[in-house]
Amino acid sequence: MSAIQLIVGLGNPGAEHEADRHNAGFWFVDRIAANAKVVLRTESRFSARMARATVAGAPVWLLQPMTWMNLSGRAISAVAHFYRLDPAAILIAHDELDLAPGVARLKWGGGSGGHNGLKDTTAALGTDAYWRLRLGIGHPRLLYPGRKDVKDFVLERPSLDQQTAIDSALQRALDVLEPLVTGATERAAQKLHTEPSPPTAPKSAKPAQNEGLESV
């Protein structure tokens, strides 16, 4: 597999959205930037915030689209085309309803699962052949029985316990950056996926397939 050359965090711009569950991808990129001691700066030509970082001795672009979630692909494809990056060298970090808070998973290709940021990215790149870092935020039907409003849920702040779990998952993802950026993506996935995960919800409570996320 290709080494990762572009790490993208998905989210919504603006101070009012900084703590939203939907901004988990932004949180991941912010942590990489802090560790690498680089500052994300606005690049108006790409409608994004960007930085050039060195991770495990390799140069990597960091990107946060400022186009709103459902237009994320516009900035990603613009950067990929300008720097002639293969989609296989791109990692997209995003919030994931189908994983509990505290779970992080790497995934190669596949559908969007109803996530508008991924859907637009695939359309803009013309392929789904890129890496995803799925950061679990949980599903409202599991975390709050009887609740269905996915759109409001992803645009809210996690509870303290949920945030603590998500922060732990973010750190475990940071711990596998070295094999990721050097091309050992399978090794990175194996290490990340064998880390302890929080207890799963009872089997009787099954979430719908990302109901309502289409409009976010």
C-alpha positions as CSV (number, residue, x, y, z in Angstrom):
1,M,0.0,0.0,0.0
2,S,1.0,3.6,-0.6
3,A,2.5,5.7,2.3
4,I,0.1,8.3,3.6
5,Q,0.9,11.8,2.2
6,L,-2.2,13.7,3.1
7,I,-4.2,13.4,6.4
8,V,-7.6,15.0,6.3
9,G,-9.8,15.7,9.3
10,L,-13.5,16.2,8.5
11,G,-15.6,18.6,10.4
12,N,-17.5,21.9,10.3
13,P,-15.8,25.3,10.6
14,G,-16.5,27.9,13.2
15,A,-16.1,28.2,17.0
16,E,-19.6,27.1,17.6
17,H,-18.8,23.7,16.1
18,E,-15.4,23.0,17.7
19,A,-16.7,20.7,20.3
20,D,-19.4,18.9,18.1
21,R,-19.1,15.1,17.8
22,H,-19.1,15.7,14.0
23,N,-15.7,17.4,14.4
24,A,-13.9,14.3,15.6
25,G,-11.8,14.4,12.4
26,F,-10.7,17.9,13.1
27,W,-9.7,16.9,16.6
28,F,-7.4,14.2,15.2
29,V,-5.6,16.6,12.8
30,D,-5.3,19.2,15.6
31,R,-3.5,16.7,17.7
32,I,-1.1,15.7,14.9
33,A,-0.3,19.4,14.3
34,A,0.3,20.0,18.0
35,N,2.6,17.0,18.3
36,A,4.5,18.1,15.1
37,K,4.6,21.7,16.3
38,V,3.1,23.1,13.2
39,V,0.2,25.6,12.7
40,L,-2.7,25.0,10.4
41,R,-3.2,28.1,8.3
42,T,-6.0,29.2,6.0
43,E,-5.4,28.5,2.3
44,S,-8.1,30.3,0.5
45,R,-7.3,28.7,-2.9
46,F,-8.2,25.4,-1.4
47,S,-11.0,26.6,1.0
48,A,-9.1,24.8,3.8
49,R,-6.7,25.1,6.7
50,M,-3.4,23.3,6.0
51,A,0.0,22.6,7.4
52,R,3.1,20.7,6.3
53,A,4.3,18.4,9.0
54,T,7.0,15.8,9.5
55,V,5.8,12.5,10.9
56,A,8.2,9.6,11.5
57,G,10.7,11.5,9.3
58,A,8.3,11.7,6.4
59,P,6.6,14.9,5.1
60,V,2.8,14.8,5.4
61,W,0.2,17.4,4.5
62,L,-2.5,18.1,7.1
63,L,-5.9,19.4,6.0
64,Q,-9.1,20.6,7.4
65,P,-11.7,21.5,4.8
66,M,-13.5,24.8,5.6
67,T,-16.3,24.1,3.1
68,W,-18.8,22.5,5.6
69,M,-19.1,18.8,6.0
70,N,-21.2,18.0,3.0
71,L,-18.8,19.8,0.6
72,S,-15.6,18.3,2.1
73,G,-14.5,16.8,-1.2
74,R,-14.1,20.1,-2.9
75,A,-11.1,21.0,-0.8
76,I,-9.7,17.5,-0.7
77,S,-9.8,17.0,-4.4
78,A,-8.3,20.5,-5.0
79,V,-5.3,19.6,-2.8
80,A,-4.9,16.1,-4.3
81,H,-4.9,17.4,-7.8
82,F,-2.6,20.4,-7.1
83,Y,0.0,18.2,-5.4
84,R,-0.6,15.2,-7.7
85,L,-1.5,12.9,-4.8
86,D,-2.8,9.4,-5.4
87,P,-6.1,8.9,-3.5
88,A,-4.5,5.8,-2.0
89,A,-2.1,8.1,-0.2
90,I,-4.9,9.9,1.5
91,L,-6.3,9.2,5.0
92,I,-9.7,10.7,6.0
93,A,-10.4,10.9,9.7
94,H,-14.1,11.2,10.5
95,D,-16.8,10.6,13.1
96,E,-18.5,7.2,13.0
97,L,-22.0,6.5,14.4
98,D,-21.6,2.8,14.1
99,L,-18.7,2.6,16.5
100,A,-18.9,3.2,20.2
101,P,-17.0,6.2,21.8
102,G,-13.5,5.0,22.4
103,V,-13.3,2.8,19.3
104,A,-11.1,3.7,16.4
105,R,-10.8,1.6,13.2
106,L,-8.9,1.9,9.9
107,K,-10.7,1.1,6.7
108,W,-9.7,0.9,3.1
109,G,-12.2,2.0,0.5
110,G,-15.9,1.1,0.5
111,G,-19.1,3.1,0.8
112,S,-19.8,6.2,2.8
113,G,-22.2,4.6,5.3
114,G,-24.4,7.7,4.9
115,H,-21.6,10.1,6.0
116,N,-21.9,13.2,3.8
117,G,-18.3,14.1,4.1
118,L,-17.2,10.8,2.8
119,K,-19.9,10.8,0.1
120,D,-18.7,14.2,-1.3
121,T,-15.1,13.1,-1.0
122,T,-15.7,10.0,-3.1
123,A,-17.6,12.0,-5.7
124,A,-14.9,14.7,-5.9
125,L,-12.0,12.2,-6.2
126,G,-13.9,9.9,-8.5
127,T,-13.0,6.9,-6.4
128,D,-13.5,5.4,-3.0
129,A,-10.0,3.9,-2.9
130,Y,-8.6,5.9,0.0
131,W,-8.0,5.2,3.7
132,R,-10.5,6.2,6.4
133,L,-9.9,6.5,10.2
134,R,-13.3,5.9,11.7
135,L,-13.6,7.5,15.1
136,G,-16.5,6.2,17.1
137,I,-19.0,8.6,18.6
138,G,-21.8,6.1,19.2
139,H,-25.4,6.2,18.0
140,P,-28.1,8.1,19.9
141,R,-30.4,5.0,19.8
142,L,-27.7,3.1,21.8
143,L,-26.5,5.8,24.1
144,Y,-29.9,7.4,24.7
145,P,-32.6,4.8,24.2
146,G,-35.6,6.1,22.3
147,R,-33.7,9.0,20.8
148,K,-33.6,9.1,16.9
149,D,-32.4,12.6,16.0
150,V,-29.0,11.7,14.5
151,K,-28.6,15.2,12.9
152,D,-28.9,17.0,16.2
153,F,-26.8,14.3,18.0
154,V,-23.7,14.7,15.8
155,L,-23.9,18.5,16.2
156,E,-23.8,18.3,20.0
157,R,-21.0,18.1,22.5
158,P,-20.2,14.5,23.9
159,S,-20.8,13.9,27.5
160,L,-17.7,13.9,29.7
161,D,-17.4,10.1,29.8
162,Q,-17.9,10.0,26.0
163,Q,-15.3,12.7,25.4
164,T,-12.8,10.8,27.6
165,A,-13.3,7.7,25.6
166,I,-13.0,9.5,22.3
167,D,-9.8,11.2,23.5
168,S,-8.4,7.7,24.3
169,A,-9.2,6.5,20.8
170,L,-7.6,9.6,19.3
171,Q,-4.4,8.8,21.2
172,R,-4.3,5.2,20.1
173,A,-4.7,6.4,16.5
174,L,-1.8,8.8,17.0
175,D,0.2,5.9,18.2
176,V,0.0,4.2,14.8
177,L,0.9,7.2,12.7
178,E,4.4,6.0,12.1
179,P,3.5,2.8,10.3
180,L,0.7,4.7,8.5
181,V,2.8,7.4,6.9
182,T,5.6,4.9,6.1
183,G,3.3,2.6,4.1
184,A,2.8,-0.1,6.7
185,T,-0.9,0.5,6.8
186,E,-1.8,-3.2,7.5
187,R,0.5,-3.2,10.5
188,A,-1.0,0.0,11.7
189,A,-4.5,-1.4,11.4
190,Q,-3.6,-4.6,13.2
191,K,-2.2,-2.7,16.1
192,L,-5.1,-0.2,16.3
193,H,-7.7,-3.0,16.1
194,T,-6.2,-5.2,18.7
195,E,-6.3,-2.4,21.4
196,P,-8.9,-2.9,24.1
197,S,-12.3,-1.5,23.2
198,P,-15.0,-0.3,25.5
199,P,-18.0,-2.7,26.2
200,T,-20.5,-3.0,23.4
201,A,-24.2,-2.2,23.8
202,P,-26.6,-5.1,24.4
203,K,-27.5,-7.0,21.2
204,S,-31.1,-6.1,21.6
205,A,-30.4,-2.5,20.9
206,K,-29.5,-2.1,17.2
207,P,-29.1,1.3,15.6
208,A,-30.7,2.1,12.2
209,Q,-28.2,2.7,9.4
210,N,-27.1,6.3,10.0
211,E,-30.7,7.5,9.8
212,G,-30.9,11.3,9.3
213,L,-27.2,11.9,8.6
214,E,-27.9,12.7,4.9
215,S,-28.8,16.3,5.7
216,V,-25.8,17.0,8.0
